[in-house]
Amino acid sequence: MLSGFSIEEILTNLHKIVDRLYALRSDIQNSKSPLFNFANMLLIGHLDTRAARELIIQPMRDLEIELEDEDEIVERICKFTAGHPNVIQRLCQRLITRINGRHRLRLSVDDLEMVLTNTDFLRDDFLDTYWGQATLLERLCTLVMASQQNIHTLVDIHAALARLDPDLSLSDVNESLERLVSLRNLLRRTPQGYIFAVTDFPRVIAQTYELNDLLAPCYRPTPGWQNVLAQTSENTINRTTVALRNRGSFNHAGSFNDPLV
């Protein structure tokens, strides 16, 4: 083991470091904190294949973990994560945890596939990472695109969302789509319109959540909203819209662009 530490000790220390980093980021963004604006955050985009491979392979070598089919494992991880460094690290941590305790520290493609289909990983590590700082409108843009995979242009996406809120402006949707490209690294802009840079994202949503289950924890709805959802015959997105309207937050006053925290 690395420097005499067990895998359990290494993972425990990594958790502590990550927790402190999150606390530091919170302090930097808190106007009442002495660390407010102490440093500028640098956004890291998707890694290229070479950098992603290094992020995967080097920690495994340091921990003396053997990869059964190194090239296939690296290629599969890169394709699924689209090179997102945080998702790669979370995935590798789950892989290490999975094989911990085995007589031989050896990772196989089957081990990888077991993690990639694990609901906890998909929800807590994959979706929560990509959606962690997204606004409600940004999330709805991706949900509409995932459920109607033939729409790609700003006009079409706005038209789909306008059925939920007729007062929603084209500029609001445009700003959200651009943030999904530049900040979230979730979409990519092409001559034909917007597409998912993370190609597995629509499949993960369909495999993991119903849309109303996905969005409900982000709301503070008024009493009786479950009855409204149960009684409406509209599709899942429109059921979510009814809940939002009951709550009084689905208006044109800017709540659509409020971060979900």
Summary of the structure (lengths in Angstrom):
residues: 261
radius of gyration: 20.7
end to end distance: 38.5
largest distance: 61.9
contacts: 736
relative contact order: 0.09
helix: 61%
strand: 5%
